[in-house]
Amino acid sequence: MTAIVAGAAPLRAARTVAIVLAGVLLVTLAAKVQIPFWPVPMTLHTLAIMAVASSLGPRLAVATVLGYLAAGAAGFPVFSGTPERGLGVAYMAGPTGGYLAGYLVAAGLVGALAAGRRLLGRLAAMLAGLAVIYALGLAWLALFVPADRLVALGLAPFLLGDLVKIGLAAAGTAALPALRRACRTAAR
C-alpha cells in the first residue's frame, strides 16, 4: 500500500505537467489561427484562454499562461504573428504586450470565478476576464497609439468577435461535465 501511495505523487506531477503543456499547445495553436481583420488579424487567443481557465481552474490556468509566456519570452514562435513580427521579449514589449499580461491575470480570475458555476456564471466570469484583458491591453497600447485612436484600434474592432468567442467557450466548457459522464458510461 505504501508503494502505491509513494508512486502517486510522481504520476500526479506528470499529469499536471502534461495538462499544462497541452494548454500551452492549445493557446499557441489559437494564436496561430488568424482571421483576416483590420487593423491586425483576429486570433482565437481569447477563446483558448477562457476555455483553459474555466476548465482547469486558476492554478493550472495560470501555470498554462505562464508556460505560454515563458516559451514566447525564450524566443519560441508561439505568439500571433511570430516570427514575422519579432520574437522573445522584444515582441512582448511591443504593442500587444498588455494583452499578453491581461491573459495571465484573466486566467487566474476566470479560473477562480468560473469554478463550480453553470453557463451564466461562467459567462459572467469570462466577461470579467475580458474586461481585465482589455484594461491591461489598452493601458499598454496607449504607449504606442495616440489616445484618440486607442479604442478604435485596440478595442472596437475586436469586441464583437471576443464576445462570440466567450459565448463559445462558456457553452463548450459547460458541456464538459456531461461529456465526461457520457464517456464514463460508455466505457462501462
ABEGO torsion letter per residue (X at the ends): XAAAAAAAAAAAAAAAAAAAAAAAAAAAAAAABBBBBOABBBBAAAAAAAAAAAAAEAAAAAAAAAAAAAAAAAGBBABBGOAAAEBEAAAAABAAAAAAAAAAAAAAAAAAAABGBBAAAAAAAAAAAAAAAAAAAAAAAAAABBAAAAAAAAAAAAAAAAAAAAAAAAAAAAAAAAAAAAAAAAAX
